[in-house]
Amino acid sequence: MKQFLKRPITLLLSALTIGGGAAGCSSLDEWQRQAIFNPIRDNPRWFSEPLADTEEYEVKLANGHQLHFWYVPQPDGKHAPTVLYLHGARWNLNGSVFRMSRWVDLGFNVLAVDYRGFGKSTELLPSEETAYEDARVALEELKRREPDPARRFIYGHSLGGALAIDLAAGPLRSTDNQVGGVIIESTFTSISAVVRKMKYGWVPGIGLAVTQPFDSATKIGKVEVPLLIIHGTADGIVPHAMADELYAAAASKVKQVIKIEGGSHSGASRTGGSTYREAVLDFVRRSSQQHNVSAVRG
């Protein structure tokens, strides 16, 4: 699995080292977008059927494109907080069922979206810009599903964490878009930083050729919402030291970084067991307290 996940990053490194000389900027950009997102539309080998009672539906965009959503309620209609689930690169909704199941077990309703280019959403080659646009549409859906800001949470895995940070650094700063907190897992500081950690990352100026920067390290300085950062110590894709960098740069008053010993890039939620569970539930409690204090002050 580790080698399988590394393949898109290896393609990106190839695009950076030889793509610019072999083709024009447009081709380099497309090559990088393919390598970074590596979108899956068909059923991957880790495909799973939706969880029980999942509502599947589409949201139409102004340009005619559509986004495919899943909404997974708590069993027996229990009133519960709702988490917006933002998956990472390559993983579509059907490939993310095991992780969504974890969030249902933690007591959340789950709202999840396939970005354009993934699953049943409009077919195109995604970009950083289109992914940010899609996350903003998903935020509006979260607000529609859960009117109480204190009961809204956003979770992003890997590249999905970069989308969550972008939301927190932008739309979530508005009083109309408040949430209880943001949780990111296995998330990088920037694409350039990931490339520099790889073989041939020492090549001078290689980071300057990145067309999809996803510069979360800079954006997170504007993030003031409660923030939980989770990272596995055995992540072979994104070094867990990047979690510490994001934590240090975040402006949030309520923030925490949790390291899952032996957790891989995709398996921290499974490896973490009770540590993962307690970290999330404690974060929800603390962020709710912070939200109540802020509401009183406001």
N, C-alpha and C positions, 0 to 999 in steps of 0.2 A: 504493500500500500504506500509506503514511504516513497519508493521509486516512482510509483504511478503518479503521486501528487507532485513530485518534483519535475515531471516532464514539461508542464506548461512553463515553469520558470526557466528551464533549460532552453526552451524555444525562445523565450524572451531574450535571454542572454545572447543567443545566436542572432536574433534580430538586431540587437544593439551593436554587436561586433562586426557583422558583415552586411546587415540589411541596408544600412545607409549608403554603402558603396555599391551595392548590387542593384539598387532600385531607387526611385524617387522618394520624396518625403511622404507622399500619399501611401505608397506601398509599405514603407517602414511603419507608418501609423497603423495601417490595417493589420500588419503582421503582429505588432505589439498588442493590439486589441484582441486579436485571436488568441495570442499566447497568455495574456492576463486573464481574460474571461473564460476562454475555452468552453463556450456554452454548450450545454447538452440539451437536445430536444427529444431524442429517443429515450427509451428506457435503459438506463445504465445497469451494470450487473448488480449494483446495490439498490435497485428499484424496489420500492414497497408500495402497497396500496395505501390510500389515505386512511387515517385513523377513523374509528367508528364515529358516526354523527358529523363527519366533516361536511361543511357546506362549501361547494365549489361554485365560483361565479366570476364574471368578467366585469372590469371597469373600463369604459370607453374614454380615451383621451381626446383632447380637442382636435388633434390632427387625424383622427380616425383609427389610430393604433389602439390596442387593447392590452390590459394587464390581467393575468389570471391570478385569482386569490383563493386561498383556503381560509376558512374560519372553523376552528375546532373548539367547541364549548366544553366546559367542565361537565362531567357526568351528572345526571339528575338535575340539570339546570341550576346548579349552585352558583350564587353570586360570587364572582371572583375577579381579581385584577386581570387585565388583558395585556399580553406582551405581543408587540410587533416583531415578528421573526424575520430577520434579513440574512439570507443564506450567503455563502461564499461563492467563489468562482467554481465553475464546473458542476457544482451541486445544484440540481433543480429541486422542486418541492418533493417529488417522489423519492429523490435521493436523500432527503433530509428528515424523513419520517422518524428515524430512530432518535434524532435530537429533539424534534417537536414533542415526541412522546415523553421525553424527560421533563419538558416544561409543563405538560399537562399533569404529570405526576407531582410536580412542585406546586400545583394548585392554581395554574394560570389558564385562562382562555388563550388560545393561540391564533393570531392573525398573521398569515404568511403570504408572500407575494413572489411570483416568478418575474424577474425583470425582463424587459423586452430582449428577445434573443434566446430565452430559456423556456423550456416546457411548452405550455399552450399559449403563452403570450406572443405578441406579434413577432414574427421572425425577422431579425436583422442582426448585424454585427454590433454588439453593444460597445459603448464608449463610457469613459468616466462621466461625461455630461449626461448621457441618457440614463445611466444608473442613478445619478443624483436626482434627476427628474422623477424617476419611477419611485424612489424612496420618499419623495415629497408627496406624491399621490397616495402612497401607502400611509403616510402620516395622517392625511385627511381621512382615510378610511378608519384608522385607529380612533380618531376623534369622534367619528360617527358611531363606531361600535361602543366606545366607552366615554360617556360625557364627563365623568369625574377625572380631572387631571391627576389626582393622587393615585388613581388606580390604573394609570397607563404606564407601561414600561416598554422600552425598546431594547432588543437584543440583536447583536450582530456577530456573526462568526467569520473570522478571517477578513476577506474583502467586504463582507457585510458589516464588519466593525468599522471599516473606513466610511461606509455610508451612514452608519449611526453617528459617528463623530461629526460628519458633515452636517447632519440634521441638528445635532446639539450645538454646533458652532454657529448655526444660522437660524433656521426657523424656530428652534426651541427657545431662543432668546426672547421671543415675543410672548407677551402674557396670554395671547390667544392660543398658544401651542404648548402649554406646559405639560410636563409628564412627571411621574414619580421618580424616574431614574433611568439611566442607560447602563446596559451591561454589554461589554465587548469581550470576545474570547479569541485567542490565537491571532491577534490583530497586529499588523505591521505599522511602523512609523511612516514609511513611504515606500513606493516601489523602488526608487533609486537606492534607498538604504538596503533593501533586500538584495538587489543586484550586486551592490558593493560587497556583500557578505559571501558571495558565491565565487566559484572558480573564475578567474579572469576579471573579477570585480576590481582588481587593482589597476586595470587599464585606465590611463589618464582621461578624464572627461567622459567616461562611459555613462555616468549618471545624467549628464546633460542631454543625452540623446533620447531620454524617456519622454514619450508623448502623453502618457497617462500617469501623471505623478502621484495621485492619491496622497497628497502631503498632509497626513494626519498629524504629524509632529508639530507642524505650524498651527493647524486649525485648533488643536486641542487646548491651546492657550486661551481660547475664547469659550471653552466649555465650562459652564457654571452649575449645571444640573448634577445631582448626585450620580457618582460614577463608580462602577465596579469593573475591574479589569481582571480577567482570568486567563492563565496561560500555563500550559504543560511544560515541565522541565525537559521533556524528551522530544519537544517539537523540532523536527528536522527540516522544516520549511521556513518558519519564522522564528528566529532566536528569541528565547523567553526574556532576554535582556531588554528587548524592545518594549515589553510590558512596563518595565521600570522607567524607561524613558518617557513613555506616554503618561505614566502616573506623575512623574516629577513635573511635567509640563502642564498638566491639567489645572485649571483655575478653580475647580470644584472644591467647596468647603467640605462636603461629604464625599470622600473618595477612598478606595481601597484596592490593593492589588493582591490577588491570591494565586500562589503557584501550586499546581497540582503535580506532585512528585510522580515522575514516570509517565505523565500524560503526553500523548502525541498531539500532532496538529489537529486531528479530527476526533480524537478519543478522550479528551479531558473530562467531558461530562460523564463518561462511563468509568474511567479510571478513578475519578475523584470521589465517587461514592458519597458518603456522609459529609465529607469535607466540602464538596461542591454544593451539596444540598443546603448545609447550614450557612455557607457563605452567601448564597442567594437569598435565603429566607431572612437572615440577619440584615442584609442590605435593604431588603424591602421594608423591614421594620424601621430601620434608621432613616431611610429616605422619606417614609411616611411621616415620621416625627418632624423632619426638617421641613417638609411641605406644609404641615400644620402650623409650624412656627412662622414660616414665610407668609402664610395666608393671614395670620393674626396681625403681623407687622404691616401687611399691605392694606 
